[in-house]
Structure formats: C-alpha cells, structure tokens
C-alpha cells in the first residue's frame, strides 16, 4: 500500500514538473510572438514612411511634367529611337523618357 502511495506521489510531482515546463514553454512562445509582432509593427511603420516619401517624389515629378515644355528630339536622320525630353520651365531640370 505504501508503494502505491509513493508511486502516486511521484507521479503527482512529475505531473507538476511537466505542467511547469509547459507553462515555461508557453511563456517563451508568447514572448517570441510579442517580439515578432513588435518587429512586424516596425516594418509597417517603415513601409508607411517609404510609401509617403515615394508619393511625395511622384507628386513632384507629376508637377514638373505638368509645368514643363515638351520637345521631341531626333539625334539625326538615321535615329530610329524617339527620345522625349521634358524641360522644366521653373528649375531647368531635364527628365528623359525613352
């Protein structure tokens, strides 16, 4: 009878240890998940910043093209490529579209 009680007590100790190990593993997994979510949030913030910057660049280019004088230029009579140049009337910058 004593052996049985000792075996039951030992099983209870092992079960308690197993439960503690499982809780510790869950805690580690939750900490990793929290870290991954934080990293993902940082990626989204950086992506939003880049999209905003690119939108500003596109807006500036659109404005320059809208306010530009269009010239179609051939380099010589044998030139088969058409080069289009937009000269900004404001900043004297040139944007080339082939």
C-alpha positions as CSV (number, residue, x, y, z in Angstrom):
1,X,0.0,0.0,0.0
2,X,2.9,2.4,0.9
3,X,4.5,1.7,-2.5
4,X,1.3,2.6,-4.3
5,X,1.1,5.9,-2.3
6,X,4.7,6.6,-3.1
7,X,4.2,5.9,-6.8
8,X,1.1,8.2,-6.8
9,X,3.1,11.0,-5.0
10,X,5.9,10.6,-7.5
11,X,3.5,10.8,-10.5
12,X,2.0,14.0,-9.0
13,X,5.5,15.5,-8.7
14,X,6.3,14.6,-12.3
15,X,2.9,16.0,-13.4
16,X,3.6,19.2,-11.6
17,X,7.0,19.5,-13.1
18,X,5.6,18.8,-16.6
19,X,2.9,21.5,-16.1
20,X,5.6,24.0,-15.0
21,X,7.7,23.1,-18.1
22,X,4.7,23.5,-20.3
23,X,3.9,26.9,-18.8
24,X,7.5,28.0,-19.2
25,X,7.4,26.9,-22.9
26,X,4.1,28.8,-23.4
27,X,5.8,31.9,-21.8
28,X,8.7,31.6,-24.2
29,X,6.4,31.2,-27.2
30,X,4.3,34.2,-26.1
31,X,7.5,36.3,-25.6
32,X,8.7,35.3,-29.1
33,X,5.3,36.1,-30.6
34,X,5.3,39.5,-28.9
35,X,8.7,40.2,-30.3
36,X,7.6,39.1,-33.8
37,X,4.5,41.4,-33.6
38,X,6.7,44.3,-32.5
39,X,9.1,43.7,-35.4
40,X,6.2,43.5,-37.8
41,X,4.8,46.8,-36.5
42,X,8.2,48.4,-37.1
43,X,8.2,47.0,-40.7
44,X,4.7,48.5,-41.3
45,X,5.8,51.9,-39.9
46,X,8.9,51.9,-42.1
47,X,6.8,50.8,-45.1
48,X,4.4,53.6,-44.5
49,X,7.2,56.1,-44.3
50,X,8.7,54.9,-47.6
51,X,5.3,55.0,-49.3
52,X,4.8,58.6,-48.1
53,X,8.3,59.6,-49.4
54,X,7.7,58.0,-52.7
55,X,4.3,59.6,-53.0
56,X,6.0,63.0,-52.5
57,X,8.6,62.2,-55.2
58,X,5.9,61.1,-57.6
59,X,3.9,64.3,-56.8
60,X,7.0,66.5,-57.5
61,X,7.6,64.6,-60.8
62,X,4.0,65.0,-61.8
63,X,4.1,68.7,-61.0
64,X,7.4,69.2,-63.0
65,X,6.0,67.3,-66.0
66,X,2.7,69.3,-65.9
67,X,4.7,72.5,-65.8
68,X,7.2,71.5,-68.5
69,X,7.6,72.2,-72.1
70,X,7.6,69.1,-74.3
71,X,10.3,68.6,-77.0
72,X,10.6,65.6,-79.3
73,X,14.2,65.3,-80.3
74,X,15.9,63.3,-83.0
75,X,19.6,63.0,-82.8
76,X,20.0,62.6,-86.6
77,X,18.0,61.4,-89.7
78,X,19.0,57.7,-89.1
79,X,17.9,57.7,-85.5
80,X,15.1,55.2,-85.1
81,X,14.6,55.8,-81.4
82,X,12.4,58.6,-80.2
83,X,13.7,60.4,-77.3
84,X,11.3,62.6,-75.4
85,X,12.6,65.4,-73.2
86,X,10.6,67.4,-70.7
87,X,12.3,70.6,-69.8
88,X,11.1,72.3,-66.6
89,X,10.3,75.9,-67.1
90,X,10.9,76.5,-63.4
91,X,14.1,74.7,-62.4
92,X,15.9,74.0,-65.7
93,X,16.0,70.3,-64.8
94,X,15.5,67.6,-67.5
95,X,13.6,64.4,-67.2
96,X,14.2,61.9,-70.0
97,X,11.6,59.3,-71.1
98,X,12.8,56.7,-73.7
